[in-house]
Amino acid sequence: MYARIPLAALGAVLVMLPGGAATAQTCPRQCAPELRQADGCCPVSPPPSVPPPVAAPSGSACAAIASSDPATCLATLDAEIARTALEAHRNTGYRGTVPDIIGHADAAGHVTPGLYQKDAAVAQAYDERLEVLVRRTTSPLWAALGRLRQASLFDDLRTALYVTVPPALEFVTPTQDALLQKIVNSSDPTLQAQANELRQAVKDGWMRKKLVELAAADEMMVRRYATALALASRYGLRHPQLVQAALRLTTLTDLLGEDRMREYVSATRDPNDGTGAGHLMYTPGMYTAMARPFEGTASLP
């Protein structure tokens, strides 16, 4: 009976994962000087695994007041971000099958985006709009706060993906699961082995893709947090959000390890280097030490 079940039809269980990471890391394109980030690069376009957002955020008006009223500009963008699905997913994680979350590609290579790709596109779009604020404001404090909001976008993105686990995550659909279970319960050892291999292949593919996307979001997050704290150190800034950023980087050091933190921070351009050629220095435990002097709150400019 079970020998007549076409195992090839179960190929749909094996998700064709779209390649690439959530973000790019090396200056991939040119842009106007005012849009250049502190690391010397222009904001990246959504890479292959992240389709462009269907509708761009409505923060264009913020750019006009970024230099004269950075507080209103940042508050406007922050209010918009709070209404996105990205903010909701940060608290709940994602729910659905593997393709529902990280998308899938058909035989011709056409990618259908998942929930994560859509959130990554939102993060990328708002990151670019916050970049305008950071580059145009003359206030080191508002530049640092803008960097922190950029960092939080990728922090939210990685958190939403990190907390996505079964049972909210379904490796196969109920129909696929029922078919695989029939095969597993059969008396044919060959078919049983194939069904188990299919299940494991989906799990392995999910974990590979998840780790790639987490690493990409981690780098963007760490570099932006590090840039904000470099500004804080240079100008003696005091703000509760800077304290939280230092504490967050302390936690991330425990999570990612000193080697990975050194890699990310050392690849970040120093915002205090007028030549644009200098990079941040990293020493073990530096962010634990940095959290101490950030006590208190500065008067906002």
VENSUL-V692787 format. One record per pair of residues at least 12 apart in sequence whose ideal C-beta (glycine too) atoms are under 10 Angstrom apart, sorted by sequence separation. I is the first residue (numbers start at 0). J is the second residue. D is the distance in Angstrom with one decimal. If there is no record, write none. Layout:
i = (I/I)
j = (J/J)
d = (D/D)
//
This chain:
i = (26/28/29/30/60/61/88/99/101/102/132/133/179/182/183/248/251/252/266/267/26/27/28/30/61/98/100/101/102/132/133/181/182/227/228/231/265/266/24/26/27/28/30/58/61/99/100/101/102/131/132/179/180/227/231/264/265/267/25/26/27/28/60/61/98/99/100/101/102/129/130/133/179/182/183/264/265/266/24/27/28/97/99/100/129/130/132/133/178/179/228/248/263/264/265/23/26/27/58/96/128/129/132/224/227/228/264/25/57/58/61/95/100/129/179/180/227/263/264/23/24/27/57/58/95/129/130/179/224/225/261/262/22/23/56/58/93/94/129/224/228/261/22/23/58/93/128/129/223/224/227/260/261/264/23/57/58/92/93/126/127/129/175/176/261/264/22/23/56/125/126/129/175/224/225/260/21/22/23/56/125/126/224/257/261/21/93/257/258/260/19/20/22/23/88/125/126/171/175/221/257/260/19/20/21/22/56/88/122/125/126/170/171/220/221/224/257/18/19/20/21/34/124/170/220/257/17/18/19/20/33/85/88/89/122/123/170/252/17/18/19/84/85/88/122/123/170/171/221/17/87/121/122/170/171/220/221/252/16/17/33/85/86/122/169/170/252/17/33/84/85/119/122/123/252/83/84/85/118/119/121/122/168/170/217/221/252/253/83/85/86/121/122/170/225/229/249/251/252/85/228/233/249/250/84/85/118/119/165/168/217/218/233/234/248/249/83/118/217/221/225/226/229/233/248/249/83/221/224/225/229/230/232/247/248/249/85/119/224/225/229/230/245/246/249/80/83/115/118/119/168/214/218/221/222/225/226/229/230/245/246/248/249/79/80/83/118/163/213/217/221/222/225/226/229/244/245/248/217/220/221/224/226/227/229/245/246/247/115/218/219/222/223/225/226/245/246/80/114/115/164/214/218/221/222/225/226/244/245/79/114/163/217/218/221/222/244/245/242/243/245/246/77/80/115/160/161/218/241/242/245/76/79/80/114/160/214/218/241/242/244/160/229/242/243/161/228/229/241/242/50/76/77/160/161/241/242/48/49/75/76/160/226/232/240/241/242/48/225/239/242/76/157/158/161/237/238/239/241/48/72/73/76/156/157/160/161/225/237/239/240/241/47/72/75/156/157/159/222/228/232/235/236/237/238/239/157/158/228/231/235/237/238/239/53/72/73/100/101/156/157/237/238/50/72/73/100/156/157/225/229/232/237/238/47/49/50/51/155/156/157/225/228/231/232/236/237/238/48/50/89/101/153/154/157/158/224/228/231/235/47/49/65/69/72/73/89/100/153/154/156/157/234/48/53/65/69/72/152/153/156/225/48/52/55/56/65/66/86/89/90/153/154/155/221/228/49/50/52/55/58/62/65/66/69/70/86/89/92/93/153/154/231/45/48/49/50/52/53/54/58/61/65/69/77/85/88/89/92/93/100/152/153/154/48/49/52/56/61/63/64/65/66/67/68/69/70/73/80/87/88/89/90/91/92/95/100/152/153/49/50/51/52/55/56/58/59/62/65/66/67/69/72/76/83/86/89/90/92/93/94/99/100/150/151/153/154/49/50/52/54/55/58/61/62/65/66/67/85/88/89/92/93/99/149/150/153/154/45/48/49/52/56/57/58/61/64/65/66/69/70/73/77/80/85/88/89/91/92/93/97/149/150/152/153/49/51/52/55/56/59/62/63/66/69/73/76/80/83/87/88/90/91/92/94/95/96/97/150/151/46/49/51/52/55/58/62/68/69/72/86/89/94/95/96/97/99/149/150/151/45/49/58/61/70/73/77/85/88/93/94/95/96/97/98/149/150/45/66/69/73/80/84/88/92/93/94/96/97/148/149/150/65/69/91/92/96/146/147/150/45/46/95/96/146/147/149/150/45/145/146/149/150/44/45/96/146/147/148/43/65/146/147/16/42/145/146/147/14/16/42/145/146/14/15/43/44/143/144/146/147/12/13/14/17/42/43/142/143/146/147/12/16/17/42/142/143/145/146/14/16/17/18/41/42/143/144/11/14/15/16/17/42/143/144/14/15/16/42/142/143/14/15/41/42/143/151/13/14/15/18/36/133/140/143/154/15/17/19/36/139/140/143/147/11/17/18/139/142/144/148/151/15/17/34/37/115/119/126/130/133/143/147/151/154/161/16/17/21/36/115/122/129/133/139/140/142/144/147/150/157/15/17/21/35/113/139/143/10/17/34/37/116/119/123/138/139/140/144/147/151/16/21/22/30/33/34/36/37/115/119/122/126/133/139/140/143/144/147/150/154/21/33/36/122/138/140/143/146/150/14/17/20/21/34/35/22/23/30/31/34/144/147/21/22/33/34/115/140/143/21/32/33/31/98/101/22/97/101/37/96/97/100/102/42/97/101/97/100/101/37/96/100/36/101/97/101/97/36/146/143/142/22/139/21/139/22/21/21/133/21/144/14/14/140/12/13/140/141/12/140/141/11/12/48/140/11/138/139/9/138/11/12/48/49/137/11/12/48/136/9/12/49/8/12/48/9/46/8/9/6/6/9/4/6/43/4/4/1/0/1/4/1/12/1/2/4/6/13/1/6/9/13/38/0/1/2/9/12/13/37/38/0/1/4/12/14/36/37/0/2/6/10/13/14/36/38/1/2/6/9/12/13/16/20/37/38/1/9/12/15/16/19/37/1/4/6/14/18/21/22/36/37/6/13/14/16/17/20/21/24/16/19/20/21/22/23/37/1/18/19/20/21/22/37/14/20/21/22/24/16/20/21/22/24/19/20/21/22/23/21/22/20/21/22/24/20/38/39/40/38/39/70/37/38/39/69/70/36/37/38/39/69/36/37/38/35/37/39/36/37/37/39/38/39/37/39/24/39/35/38/25/38/24/37)
j = (38/40/41/42/72/73/100/111/113/114/144/145/191/194/195/260/263/264/278/279/39/40/41/43/74/111/113/114/115/145/146/194/195/240/241/244/278/279/38/40/41/42/44/72/75/113/114/115/116/145/146/193/194/241/245/278/279/281/40/41/42/43/75/76/113/114/115/116/117/144/145/148/194/197/198/279/280/281/40/43/44/113/115/116/145/146/148/149/194/195/244/264/279/280/281/40/43/44/75/113/145/146/149/241/244/245/281/43/75/76/79/113/118/147/197/198/245/281/282/42/43/46/76/77/114/148/149/198/243/244/280/281/42/43/76/78/113/114/149/244/248/281/43/44/79/114/149/150/244/245/248/281/282/285/45/79/80/114/115/148/149/151/197/198/283/286/45/46/79/148/149/152/198/247/248/283/45/46/47/80/149/150/248/281/285/46/118/282/283/285/45/46/48/49/114/151/152/197/201/247/283/286/46/47/48/49/83/115/149/152/153/197/198/247/248/251/284/46/47/48/49/62/152/198/248/285/46/47/48/49/62/114/117/118/151/152/199/281/47/48/49/114/115/118/152/153/200/201/251/48/118/152/153/201/202/251/252/283/48/49/65/117/118/154/201/202/284/50/66/117/118/152/155/156/285/117/118/119/152/153/155/156/202/204/251/255/286/287/118/120/121/156/157/205/260/264/284/286/287/121/264/269/285/286/121/122/155/156/202/205/254/255/270/271/285/286/121/156/255/259/263/264/267/271/286/287/122/260/263/264/268/269/271/286/287/288/125/159/264/265/269/270/285/286/289/121/124/156/159/160/209/255/259/262/263/266/267/270/271/286/287/289/290/121/122/125/160/205/255/259/263/264/267/268/271/286/287/290/260/263/264/267/269/270/272/288/289/290/159/262/263/266/267/269/270/289/290/125/159/160/209/259/263/266/267/270/271/289/290/125/160/209/263/264/267/268/290/291/289/290/292/293/125/128/163/208/209/266/289/290/293/125/128/129/163/209/263/267/290/291/293/210/279/292/293/212/279/280/292/293/102/128/129/212/213/293/294/101/102/128/129/213/279/285/293/294/295/102/279/293/296/131/212/213/216/292/293/294/296/104/128/129/132/212/213/216/217/281/293/295/296/297/104/129/132/213/214/216/279/285/289/292/293/294/295/296/215/216/286/289/293/295/296/297/112/131/132/159/160/215/216/296/297/110/132/133/160/216/217/285/289/292/297/298/108/110/111/112/216/217/218/286/289/292/293/297/298/299/110/112/151/163/215/216/219/220/286/290/293/297/110/112/128/132/135/136/152/163/216/217/219/220/297/112/117/129/133/136/216/217/220/289/113/117/120/121/130/131/151/154/155/218/219/220/286/293/115/116/118/121/124/128/131/132/135/136/152/155/158/159/219/220/297/112/115/116/117/119/120/121/125/128/132/136/144/152/155/156/159/160/167/219/220/221/116/117/120/124/129/131/132/133/134/135/136/137/138/141/148/155/156/157/158/159/160/163/168/220/221/118/119/120/121/124/125/127/128/131/134/135/136/138/141/145/152/155/158/159/161/162/163/168/169/219/220/222/223/119/120/122/124/125/128/131/132/135/136/137/155/158/159/162/163/169/219/220/223/224/116/119/120/123/127/128/129/132/135/136/137/140/141/144/148/151/156/159/160/162/163/164/168/220/221/223/224/121/123/124/127/128/131/134/135/138/141/145/148/152/155/159/160/162/163/164/166/167/168/169/222/223/119/122/124/125/128/131/135/141/142/145/159/162/167/168/169/170/172/222/223/224/119/123/132/135/144/147/151/159/162/167/168/169/170/171/172/223/224/120/141/144/148/155/159/163/167/168/169/171/172/223/224/225/141/145/167/168/172/222/223/226/122/123/172/173/223/224/226/227/123/223/224/227/228/123/124/175/225/226/227/123/145/226/227/97/123/226/227/228/96/98/124/227/228/97/98/126/127/226/227/229/230/96/97/98/101/126/127/226/227/230/231/97/101/102/127/227/228/230/231/100/102/103/104/127/128/229/230/98/101/102/103/104/129/230/231/102/103/104/130/230/231/103/104/130/131/232/240/103/104/105/108/126/223/230/233/244/106/108/110/127/230/231/234/238/103/109/110/231/234/236/240/243/108/110/127/130/208/212/219/223/226/236/240/244/247/254/110/111/115/130/209/216/223/227/233/234/236/238/241/244/251/110/112/116/130/208/234/238/106/113/130/133/212/215/219/234/235/236/240/243/247/113/118/119/127/130/131/133/134/212/216/219/223/230/236/237/240/241/244/247/251/119/131/134/220/236/238/241/244/248/113/116/119/120/133/134/122/123/130/131/134/244/247/122/123/134/135/216/241/244/123/134/135/134/201/204/126/201/205/142/201/202/205/208/149/204/208/205/208/209/146/205/209/146/211/208/212/209/149/270/270/270/153/270/153/271/156/156/157/270/160/299/170/171/297/170/171/298/299/171/299/300/171/172/208/300/172/299/300/171/300/174/175/211/212/300/175/176/212/300/175/178/215/175/179/215/178/215/178/179/178/179/182/178/182/219/181/182/181/181/182/185/183/194/184/185/187/189/196/185/190/193/197/222/185/186/187/194/197/198/222/223/186/187/190/198/200/222/223/187/189/193/197/200/201/223/225/189/190/194/197/200/201/204/208/225/226/190/198/201/204/205/208/226/191/194/196/204/208/211/212/226/227/197/204/205/207/208/211/212/215/208/211/212/213/214/215/229/194/211/212/213/214/215/230/208/214/215/216/218/211/215/216/217/219/215/216/217/218/219/218/219/218/219/220/222/219/266/267/268/267/268/299/267/268/269/299/300/267/268/269/270/300/268/269/270/268/270/272/270/271/272/275/275/276/275/277/263/278/275/278/266/279/266/279)
d = (8.5/8.8/6.2/7.0/8.7/8.0/9.8/9.8/4.7/8.6/8.9/4.1/9.8/4.1/6.9/7.7/9.2/10.0/6.8/4.8/6.9/7.9/5.6/10.0/9.2/7.3/4.7/8.2/7.5/4.6/6.0/8.7/9.0/8.4/6.7/8.2/5.8/8.5/9.4/4.0/7.8/8.7/10.0/8.1/5.1/5.7/5.3/5.3/5.1/9.0/9.6/9.5/8.2/6.9/8.4/8.4/6.6/9.1/7.3/6.6/9.7/7.2/7.4/5.7/6.3/6.4/5.4/7.1/9.0/9.7/7.9/9.2/4.8/9.0/8.8/5.2/7.2/9.8/8.4/5.5/6.4/8.2/9.4/8.9/5.2/9.3/8.5/7.4/8.5/8.5/6.0/8.8/9.5/7.9/5.3/8.9/8.4/7.1/6.3/9.1/9.9/8.0/9.4/9.7/5.8/6.1/4.1/8.8/8.9/4.9/9.1/8.0/10.0/9.5/6.7/10.0/9.5/8.4/9.5/9.9/8.1/8.4/9.6/10.0/6.9/5.5/7.2/6.4/9.8/9.0/9.5/8.6/9.9/4.2/7.6/9.8/8.0/8.4/4.9/5.0/7.2/4.5/6.1/7.9/6.1/5.1/9.6/9.8/9.2/8.4/9.8/6.5/8.6/8.4/9.0/6.6/9.1/9.9/6.4/9.0/9.4/9.8/8.8/8.9/8.1/9.1/8.5/5.3/5.6/8.2/5.2/7.9/9.5/6.5/7.1/8.5/9.0/6.9/9.9/8.1/8.0/9.4/5.4/8.4/9.9/7.7/8.6/9.4/9.8/8.9/9.7/6.7/9.6/9.7/7.0/9.9/5.7/8.4/9.2/9.4/5.1/8.2/4.8/9.3/7.0/7.8/8.3/8.3/9.0/5.8/7.7/9.8/7.2/8.7/7.0/8.0/8.2/9.2/4.3/6.6/6.3/10.0/9.5/6.7/9.3/10.0/9.9/6.2/3.7/8.8/9.4/9.7/9.6/9.0/9.5/8.3/9.5/10.0/6.6/6.3/7.6/7.5/9.8/5.9/4.2/9.3/9.8/6.5/6.3/4.7/9.4/8.1/6.0/4.8/9.9/7.7/9.3/8.3/8.6/9.0/9.4/8.5/9.3/9.6/10.0/5.8/7.6/9.3/9.9/7.0/4.3/9.5/7.3/9.4/8.8/9.6/6.2/8.5/9.4/8.9/9.7/5.0/9.9/9.4/7.4/7.7/6.3/9.8/7.7/9.5/9.4/8.7/9.8/6.8/8.8/9.2/8.4/8.2/7.7/5.1/9.7/9.1/9.4/9.1/7.3/6.1/8.1/6.0/9.8/7.6/8.6/9.7/7.8/8.6/8.6/4.9/5.2/5.9/6.3/8.4/7.4/9.5/8.1/4.5/3.9/4.8/8.8/6.7/9.6/4.8/9.5/9.9/8.4/8.5/8.7/9.3/8.6/9.9/9.2/9.5/6.3/5.6/9.4/8.1/8.6/8.1/9.7/7.8/6.6/9.3/9.7/9.0/8.8/9.2/5.8/9.8/6.1/5.6/7.1/5.3/8.7/7.9/6.5/9.8/8.9/8.0/8.7/9.4/9.7/7.6/4.2/7.2/5.3/7.9/6.2/8.5/7.8/8.6/9.5/8.7/6.6/9.7/8.5/8.7/9.5/8.7/9.5/9.6/7.4/8.2/9.0/7.1/8.5/9.7/5.3/4.7/5.4/5.6/8.6/5.8/10.0/8.4/5.1/9.6/4.4/9.6/9.7/9.0/3.8/7.5/9.7/7.9/7.2/9.9/8.1/8.9/8.8/8.5/9.4/9.0/9.2/9.2/9.5/9.6/8.2/9.6/8.2/7.9/8.8/6.1/5.8/6.4/8.9/9.1/9.2/6.2/9.7/9.3/8.9/9.3/8.3/9.9/5.8/9.5/9.0/9.8/9.2/9.5/9.7/4.5/8.4/6.0/9.4/6.0/6.4/4.7/6.8/8.3/9.4/9.6/6.2/6.1/7.7/10.0/9.3/9.9/8.8/7.5/5.8/8.4/9.3/9.6/7.9/9.8/9.1/8.3/7.5/9.2/9.6/9.7/9.2/7.8/7.3/8.4/5.5/7.3/9.7/8.2/6.3/8.7/9.6/8.9/9.8/9.1/9.8/9.2/9.1/9.5/8.6/9.1/7.0/8.5/7.9/7.3/8.5/5.9/8.8/8.9/7.2/8.0/9.9/4.5/6.0/9.7/9.7/8.4/6.2/9.6/8.4/9.3/3.9/6.0/5.5/6.8/5.2/9.8/8.1/4.9/5.9/9.5/9.7/8.4/4.3/10.0/9.7/9.6/9.1/9.8/9.1/9.8/9.9/8.4/5.9/8.9/9.2/5.9/9.2/8.2/7.4/4.7/9.2/9.4/8.6/8.0/8.9/9.6/8.5/9.4/6.6/8.7/7.4/7.7/9.4/5.9/8.7/9.0/9.9/6.4/4.6/9.1/8.5/6.4/9.5/8.6/8.3/9.5/9.1/8.1/9.1/7.7/8.1/10.0/9.7/7.6/9.8/7.5/9.9/9.7/9.7/8.2/9.1/8.4/9.3/9.1/9.9/8.3/8.9/6.0/10.0/9.9/8.7/7.3/5.6/8.8/8.0/9.7/9.6/4.0/8.3/6.3/4.3/4.9/9.6/10.0/9.0/5.3/7.7/9.5/8.3/9.9/7.2/6.6/4.5/4.3/9.8/7.3/7.6/8.0/5.7/7.2/9.4/8.2/3.9/9.4/6.3/8.6/4.2/5.4/8.9/9.7/9.3/8.4/9.4/9.2/9.5/8.8/9.4/6.9/7.7/9.7/8.4/9.4/8.6/7.8/7.7/9.3/7.0/8.2/8.7/9.2/9.0/6.2/6.1/5.9/5.7/9.4/7.7/4.7/8.0/4.4/9.1/6.2/8.5/8.8/9.5/6.5/5.2/8.3/8.0/8.7/8.0/9.2/9.3/7.8/8.1/9.1/9.0/4.5/6.1/9.7/9.3/9.7/4.4/7.3/7.7/4.0/5.8/9.6/5.6/8.6/5.1/4.1/4.5/8.1/8.1/5.2/7.1/8.1/8.6/7.7/5.2/7.8/9.2/9.5/8.4/6.7/9.2/6.0/6.5/8.9/7.2/6.3/6.5/8.4/6.6/3.9/9.9/8.0/4.1/9.9/7.3/8.7/7.9/8.5/9.4/9.7/8.7/5.1/9.4/6.2/9.1/10.0/9.7/9.2/3.9/6.2/7.1/7.2/9.2/8.7/8.6/8.8/9.1/7.4/9.1/7.9/8.0/7.6/8.1/8.6/9.1/8.9/8.4/9.6/8.7/8.5/7.4/9.8/8.3/8.6/9.3/8.6/4.4/7.6/4.8/6.0/9.5/9.4/3.7/8.9/7.2/6.5/9.0/9.9/9.1/9.8/9.4/7.1/9.1/7.0/7.6/6.6/7.3/8.2/9.1/4.6/4.4/5.4/9.7/8.1/6.6/8.7/9.3/8.6/5.9/7.2/8.4/7.0/9.9/8.8/9.0/8.7/8.9/7.4/8.0/8.0/5.8/9.3/7.4/8.3/9.6/9.0/9.7/9.6/5.1/7.0/8.7/6.7/5.2/9.3/7.6/8.5/9.9/7.8/8.3/8.8/8.9/9.3/9.3/7.2/8.8/5.0/4.8/8.3/7.7/10.0/3.8/9.0/8.3/9.0/9.4/8.3/8.8/5.0/8.9/8.7/9.1/8.1/7.5/9.1/9.9/9.8/9.8/5.3/7.6/6.3/8.7/8.9/4.4/7.1/9.6/9.3/6.5/5.3/4.2/8.2/7.9/9.9/9.7/9.9/7.8/7.2/8.4/9.1/9.1/8.7/9.5/9.1/7.7/9.4/7.1/5.1/9.3/4.3/9.9/8.6/5.5/7.3/5.3/6.0/5.6/5.0/4.4/8.7/9.3/10.0/9.2/9.7/8.6/7.1/9.7/9.1/9.5/8.1/9.6/9.8/7.8/8.7/9.6/9.6/5.3/8.4/8.1/8.8/9.2/9.6/9.2/8.2/9.3/9.1/8.8/9.7/8.5/4.5/7.5/9.3/9.1/7.8/7.7/10.0/8.8/5.9/5.3/9.1/7.2/9.4/9.6/8.6/8.0/5.8/9.1/8.1/9.2/9.4/7.3/7.4/9.6/7.0/7.4/7.1/9.7/9.0/8.2/8.5/8.3/10.0/4.2/7.5/9.9/8.8/6.0/7.3/9.2/8.8/9.2/9.4/9.2/5.2/6.3/8.3/9.1/10.0/9.3/7.6/9.2/9.1/6.6/7.6/8.6/6.8/7.9/8.4/8.3/9.6/6.4/8.8/8.4/8.4/5.6/8.2/8.9/4.7/7.2/7.8/9.9/9.8/6.6/6.7/8.8/9.3/9.7/7.7/9.4/9.6/9.7/6.8/8.4/9.8/9.3/9.8/6.4/9.9/9.5/7.9/7.0/5.0/9.6/9.8/9.0/8.7/8.2/8.3/6.3/9.4/9.8/9.1/8.6/6.2/7.3/8.4/9.3/8.8/8.5/9.2/9.6/7.3/5.3/5.1/9.3/7.5/7.3/9.9/9.2/9.1/9.9/8.3/7.3/9.6/8.9/8.2/8.9/7.7/7.4/9.0/7.8/9.3/9.2/6.7/8.4/9.0/8.7/8.9/9.1/9.6/6.1/8.2/9.9/9.2/8.1/5.3/6.9/6.8/9.0/8.3/8.6/6.0/8.5/8.7/8.9/9.0/4.6/9.6/5.1/8.6/9.5/8.8/7.0/9.1/7.6/9.0/6.8/8.8/9.6/9.8/7.3/8.9/6.7/8.7/8.4/7.0/9.7/9.9/8.4/7.2/7.8/9.1/7.5/6.5/6.9/9.2/5.8/8.6/9.8/9.3/8.8/8.6/9.6/9.6/9.7/3.9/7.0/8.3/6.4/6.5/7.5/7.8/6.3/7.7/5.2/10.0/8.8/9.2/9.3/5.4/7.5/7.7/9.0/9.0/8.6/9.2/8.8/5.5/8.5/5.5/6.3/8.7/9.7/9.8/7.0/7.8/5.7/8.0/6.2/5.5/9.6/9.6/7.2/5.4/9.9/5.8/8.8/8.2/9.8/4.8/9.0/9.6/9.9/5.8/9.0/8.3/9.2/8.2/9.2/7.9/7.2/7.7/7.5/8.3/5.3/4.9/7.7/4.8/8.0/6.2/8.4/9.9/8.2/8.2/9.5/8.6/9.0/9.3/8.8/4.9/8.2/8.5/6.9/4.1/6.9/6.1/9.1/3.4/5.0/9.9/8.1/8.5/8.3/9.5/7.3/9.4/9.3/4.9/8.8/7.6/9.7/8.7/9.7/7.7/9.6/7.9/5.3/4.7/6.7/7.6/3.6/9.8/9.5/8.4/9.6/5.5/8.8/10.0/8.1/7.7/7.9/8.3/9.5/3.8/9.7/9.0/9.0/9.4/5.3/9.2/8.0/9.1/9.8/9.3/9.5/8.5/8.3/9.2/9.1/7.4/9.6)
//
